[in-house]
Amino acid sequence: MKKIDLYIIKKFLGTFFFSIALIIAISIVFDFSENVDEFIEKKAPTEAIIFDYYLNFIPHFANLFSPLFIFISVIFFTSKMASNTEIIAILASGVSFNRLLRPYFIASLFLGILSYYLNNFLIPESNKERIEFRYTYIKNPIRNKDRNIHLKLNSNSYAYMESYNASRDIGSKFSLERFDDEGKLRYKLLADFVRWDSSKNKWTIQNYYERHIYDDHEDIKRGYTLDTTLQMKVKDFERWGEEKEMLNYWELNAKIAEEEFQGDRHAVIFKIEKYKRQAFPFASVVLTFIGVAIASRRVRGGIGLHLAFGLGLSFTYILFMKVSQTFSTNGSLDPMIAMWIPNVVFGFIALYLLRKAPK
């Protein structure tokens, strides 16, 4: 690499890491002021606050804000270079605009690869400690607001619950159906409640109605209490608010396969997380090129105008991402397409702006 490459890369990375460190410091101050009463009330150890919570807080939020601050950093230092006529001098010396993009691409690719590693491997592991701390000292970990829960227990058995109380391990309006290999219903169980008995490691079914269906007759039985073993686990109904954030690359793929086998509609949430982790790092490169195309032109408004336009464009990108994610969550759009649409659209915007940029 030439001196000009190192010069731009140093400016790029220096501006980015300085700005991200500044916003993380501000975030920690606000988070601490918001949660300090909980820390004192629940007697959280100082060592746990520092090392289990805030030390793991840093990579999580740094990566969360990284595309936005990559964009802002590129616009900021490139606009400053343009206002100081450095860009004009570089182009006038015989360096083509495409050659000028090389250090930007190298730095953004480095940050994109770093973001991919953090998203899929490091941050999920650090989130386990951070979220466990939050559940211990800040909020209750278990919540379940699901209604009409369907589970595929094995290739021939299906379970249904109208609702499930995770704090008491009780499900209401429970039903169980078993089919033979030809798809004929052979067994059906209806019950008002199903409860997990940890002392017996079994499910207790209350106020039940049971049917055994044969080719020529049926056996019907009613009862109040029945202890049975079912191929479903208590953790299937404990929805952790940030569960998907604690799964690394391999665990997330396994979770998707498990949810799909059970026929759970929440599989799409984990698929969105998977493809978002893949698309998110690519945004670093796309937004970098958009930033260069906008900020390399010297205008009367200077850095302020570039930053205003850049922030508007970056928030449009974030809004686009959220809208496509909503369509995917509702089941009308494939998760992979939903997460990559913003990058594709803004990729074309980047190409257009680069063609219009001063050469």
WODA-V379649 format. One record per pair of residues at least 6 apart in sequence whose ideal C-beta (glycine too) atoms are under 7 Angstrom apart, sorted by the first residue. I is the first residue (numbers start at 1). J is the second residue. Records with the same first field share a line. If there is no record, write none. Layout:
BEGIN
I->J ; J
END
This chain:
BEGIN
4->90
5->102 ; 103
8->103 ; 104
9->103 ; 106 ; 107
11->77
12->73 ; 74 ; 77 ; 104 ; 107
13->107
15->73 ; 76 ; 77
16->69 ; 70 ; 73
19->69 ; 72 ; 73
20->62 ; 65 ; 66 ; 69
23->65 ; 69
24->58 ; 61 ; 62
27->61
28->54 ; 57
35->138
38->137 ; 138
39->49 ; 137
42->137
44->137
48->133
52->129 ; 130 ; 133
53->130 ; 133
56->126 ; 127 ; 129 ; 130
57->130
59->118 ; 122 ; 123 ; 126
60->123 ; 126 ; 127 ; 130
63->115 ; 118 ; 119 ; 123
66->111 ; 115 ; 284
67->280 ; 283 ; 284 ; 287
68->314
70->108 ; 111 ; 284 ; 287 ; 288
71->287 ; 291 ; 310 ; 314
72->310
74->104 ; 288 ; 291 ; 292 ; 295
75->291 ; 294 ; 295 ; 306 ; 307 ; 310
76->303 ; 307
78->291 ; 292 ; 295 ; 296
79->295 ; 302 ; 303 ; 306
80->303
81->87
82->295 ; 296 ; 297 ; 298
83->298 ; 302 ; 303
87->296
90->100
91->97 ; 359
97->357 ; 359
101->292
104->288 ; 292
105->285
108->284 ; 285 ; 288
109->285
111->284
112->281 ; 282 ; 284 ; 285
113->281
115->280 ; 281 ; 284
116->281
119->277 ; 280 ; 281
120->248 ; 249 ; 277
121->248 ; 249
124->245 ; 246 ; 247 ; 248
125->248
127->242 ; 245 ; 246
128->246
131->242 ; 246
135->141
141->240
142->166 ; 167 ; 238
143->166 ; 239 ; 241
144->164 ; 166 ; 237 ; 238 ; 239
146->164 ; 239
147->162 ; 163
148->162
149->160 ; 161 ; 164
150->160 ; 263
151->159 ; 232 ; 236 ; 262 ; 263 ; 264
152->158 ; 261 ; 262 ; 263
153->159 ; 230 ; 231 ; 232
154->231
156->178 ; 179 ; 180
157->176 ; 178 ; 231
158->177
159->176 ; 232
160->175
161->171 ; 172 ; 173 ; 174
162->172 ; 173
163->172
164->171 ; 237
166->237 ; 238
169->195 ; 196 ; 234
170->193 ; 195
171->193 ; 194
172->192 ; 193
173->192
174->191 ; 193 ; 194 ; 205
175->189 ; 190
176->189
177->185 ; 187 ; 188
178->186 ; 187
179->185 ; 186
180->186
185->213
186->213
187->211 ; 212 ; 213
188->211
189->208 ; 210
190->208 ; 209
191->205 ; 206 ; 207 ; 208
192->206 ; 207
193->206 ; 207
194->203 ; 205
195->204 ; 206
196->203 ; 234
197->204
200->227
202->227 ; 228 ; 229
203->228 ; 230
204->225 ; 227
205->226 ; 228
206->224 ; 225
207->224
208->223 ; 226
209->222
210->221
211->218 ; 220
212->218 ; 219
244->269 ; 270 ; 273
247->255
252->270 ; 273 ; 274
255->270
256->267 ; 270 ; 271 ; 274
259->266 ; 267 ; 270
260->267
268->328 ; 329 ; 331 ; 335
269->329
271->335
272->325 ; 328 ; 329 ; 335 ; 338 ; 339
275->335 ; 336 ; 339
276->339
279->339 ; 340 ; 343
282->343
283->343
286->343 ; 346 ; 347 ; 350
287->314
289->350 ; 354
290->313 ; 346 ; 349 ; 350 ; 353
291->310
293->350 ; 353 ; 354 ; 357
294->306 ; 309 ; 310 ; 353
295->306
296->357 ; 358
297->357 ; 358
299->305
317->342 ; 346
320->342 ; 345
321->342
324->333 ; 338 ; 341 ; 342
325->338
327->333 ; 338
328->334 ; 335 ; 338
END
